[in-house]
Amino acid sequence: MKKRKNNKKNINPVSFLIFVLVTLIGVVSFQVVELYKKNTELNEEAAIIEMQINKEKNNQKGLLEYKDYINTKEYIEKLARDKFGLIKPGEILFITEE
């Protein structure tokens, strides 16, 4: 009887292991690069949001100061003079034509 030649090549286990390791290293490297890019984008977005928070805090501070101002006598007096034309007792109102 004749022995048949095996057309399949024998795969060296060390070569196969090296192939698998190189493939894994390639995949992991790709993932690391993608995660690094995503991390950079998120850090930039966080910086933008932090700037917006600071801007809104300053805006809130200004609004709180304005709220305190509109509760003062000076503001009420200015409003009464400007909008309603009121004067204090003893003052004379001059109206000019433009």
Secondary structure, DSSP 8 states (H G I E B T S, - for coil): -------S----HHHHHHHHHHHHHHHHHHHHHHHHHHHHHHHHHHHHHHHHHHHHHHHHHHHHHHHHHHTSHHHHHHHHHHHH----TT--------
